[in-house]
Amino acid sequence: MSGIRKIVPALQLVVLGALLTLIVGHAQAAVIISNLEGNDGTQSASLDNLRNKGMGFTMPAGDDYLLDTATLRLNLSGTDVHPIVQLWSNSVSNLPGSPLTTLANPSFSAAGIADYTFSPSSQFTLAASNTYWLVTYGTGAGNSFDWMADGSGITPTGVATHFGEYFDTDGPPPTGFSSILNSYAISAHVVPEPSTLALVVIGMLLLLTRRVRRMKCVG
């Protein structure tokens, strides 16, 4: 009987390890869409409170994803720049419709060109088959920055598909077609459905119970 008592905790650890493996496997970040790293060519979008740019992408059918980060290749004129980075819905005209969430800015420690990662202020779901727009602009006329682009025009790829690019100079949303493919990346992760996790837990517990009963019979 003492042997069984020693083995049961070990089996419980095996079950726990299997569950953690399942959860971590589903929670790993995926590249939703990206065209980083670009070559920082002469093409870019100079943005401020009126000049704004949107890059669109369509999520695949199947799983929903939870947004992790959006990374933009920016050229900052100084550390007091405050870009506004948002995800917008898609309108019936296949243009940016309305803002859905505003991402939190990272700290800007130096001027110049770098990849800057913006994070959601609260949980945001990228729903399967939906189209979204990453819209970026500034907070004032004297608070401008450049959203860099590759000179050869690299089309973003990933789990999602590139949908389009728009720009204008009269404030968001952008509604004028643009040929510039700005450099960015979006990452997110799939979270398993509660019903799936519940079935796995039940299955693991049944397996553990059967093994314990066999050990008792042998003992």
Secondary structure, DSSP 8 states (H G I E B T S, - for coil): -HHHHHHHHHHHHHHHHHHHHHHHHHHSEEEEEE--S----S-EEEESSS-EEEEEEE--SS--EEEEEEEEEEEESSTT---EEEEEEE-TTSSEEEEEEEEE-----SSEEEEEEEEESS--EE-TT-EEEEEEE-SSTT--EEEEB-TT----BSSSEEEEEEEESSSSS--EE----B-EEEEEE----HHHHHHHHHHHHHHHHHHHHHHHHH-
